[in-house]
Amino acid sequence: MKPIRFSHHARQQMIERGAQEAEVIDTIRTGEKVPAKKGRQGFRKNFQYDQLWGGRTYSIKQVLAIVAEEPEAMIVVTVYTFYF
């Protein structure tokens, strides 16, 4: 598989949304492929969480990575997280 690189925007969103780099890489390598806009590919995966986020405890954290595939690498464009 191609190397994974992160855009500056994706790194900022990871900080703001509580996603770790290892989670994003795992999501891309082993998560479910989902459609994305602008010719990009989405990857989604649920992680056991059982922690506080925004003052509430959540049992699941879902990571959604949006990736632009280039000839030499997969570029993470942005990252979303959803807490359940």
QUIJO-V733833 format. One record per residue. N is the residue number from 0. PHI is phi as a letter, one per 40 degrees, with the letter a starting at -180 (* if undefined). PSI is psi as a letter, one per 20 degrees, with the letter a starting at -180 (NA if undefined). BURIAL is # if it has 9 or more other C-alpha atoms within 8 Angstrom, else .. Layout:
BEGIN
N_PHI_PSI_BURIAL, N_PHI_PSI_BURIAL
END
This chain:
BEGIN
0_*_q_., 1_c_q_., 2_c_q_., 3_b_p_#, 4_b_q_., 5_b_p_#, 6_c_r_#, 7_d_g_., 8_d_g_., 9_c_g_#, 10_c_g_#, 11_c_g_., 12_c_h_#, 13_c_g_#, 14_c_g_#, 15_c_h_., 16_b_i_#, 17_g_k_., 18_c_p_#, 19_c_q_., 20_d_g_., 21_c_h_., 22_c_g_#, 23_c_g_#, 24_c_g_#, 25_c_h_#, 26_c_g_#, 27_c_g_#, 28_c_h_., 29_b_i_., 30_c_r_#, 31_c_p_., 32_c_p_., 33_b_q_., 34_c_q_., 35_a_r_#, 36_c_r_., 37_g_k_., 38_g_j_., 39_c_r_#, 40_b_p_#, 41_b_q_#, 42_b_p_#, 43_b_q_#, 44_a_q_#, 45_c_p_., 46_b_q_., 47_c_p_., 48_b_f_., 49_f_l_., 50_a_r_., 51_c_q_., 52_a_p_., 53_g_k_., 54_g_j_., 55_b_q_., 56_c_p_., 57_b_q_#, 58_c_h_#, 59_b_p_#, 60_b_p_#, 61_b_p_#, 62_b_p_#, 63_b_o_#, 64_b_p_#, 65_b_p_#, 66_b_p_#, 67_b_p_#, 68_c_p_#, 69_b_r_., 70_d_h_., 71_b_i_., 72_a_r_#, 73_b_p_#, 74_b_o_#, 75_c_o_#, 76_c_g_#, 77_a_r_#, 78_b_p_#, 79_b_q_#, 80_b_q_#, 81_b_p_., 82_b_p_., 83_b_NA_.
END
